[in-house]
Amino acid sequence: METTEILNQFNSCYLKIQAIAQDENWLLLIANKKIDPEAATHLADVLHYLGEAMGCVEEIVEVKFNQESKS
């Protein structure tokens, strides 16, 4: 898998998880205490760490792009 493909996959996952975190049903589950309130924290943590991983991969993509543009 190419680095850009990895970044695209991370981005796709991030967007899907973010959609869940903002979904009305998810928010109602938390508000109505039907699931452990920690679930919201865990989901936010997943988004944070996925974002961090994406940042690392973005750096690699940028370096590779810069190397290719100089060639």
C-alpha positions in Angstrom: 0.0 0.0 0.0 1.4 3.4 -1.0 1.8 6.1 1.7 -0.9 8.2 0.1 -3.3 5.2 0.1 -2.6 4.8 3.9 -3.3 8.5 4.5 -6.5 8.2 2.4 -7.6 5.1 4.5 -6.8 7.0 7.8 -8.8 10.0 6.5 -11.7 7.8 5.6 -11.8 6.1 9.0 -11.5 9.5 10.7 -14.5 10.9 8.8 -16.6 7.8 9.6 -15.7 7.9 13.3 -16.3 11.6 13.4 -19.7 11.1 11.9 -20.5 8.6 14.7 -19.3 11.0 17.3 -21.7 13.7 16.0 -24.6 11.3 15.3 -27.8 12.2 17.1 -28.4 8.6 18.2 -24.9 8.3 19.6 -25.3 11.5 21.5 -28.7 10.4 22.8 -27.3 7.0 24.0 -24.7 8.9 26.0 -27.2 11.6 27.3 -29.7 8.9 28.4 -26.9 7.0 30.0 -27.8 3.9 28.0 -24.1 3.2 27.5 -21.1 3.9 29.7 -20.3 7.6 29.6 -16.7 6.7 29.1 -17.6 5.6 25.6 -17.7 9.2 24.5 -14.2 9.8 26.0 -12.9 6.7 24.2 -14.3 7.8 20.9 -12.8 11.2 21.3 -9.5 9.5 22.2 -9.7 7.4 19.0 -10.2 10.5 16.9 -7.3 12.2 18.6 -4.9 9.4 18.1 -6.0 8.7 14.6 -5.5 12.4 13.9 -2.0 12.2 15.3 -1.2 9.1 13.2 -2.5 11.0 10.1 -0.2 13.9 10.9 2.8 11.5 11.0 1.9 10.0 7.6 1.2 13.4 6.2 4.8 14.4 7.0 6.0 11.4 5.0 3.8 12.2 2.1 5.0 15.8 2.0 8.7 14.7 2.1 8.0 12.3 -0.7 6.2 14.9 -2.7 9.0 17.4 -2.2 11.6 14.9 -3.3 9.6 14.0 -6.4 9.1 17.6 -7.4 12.8 18.3 -7.1 13.6 15.4 -9.5 
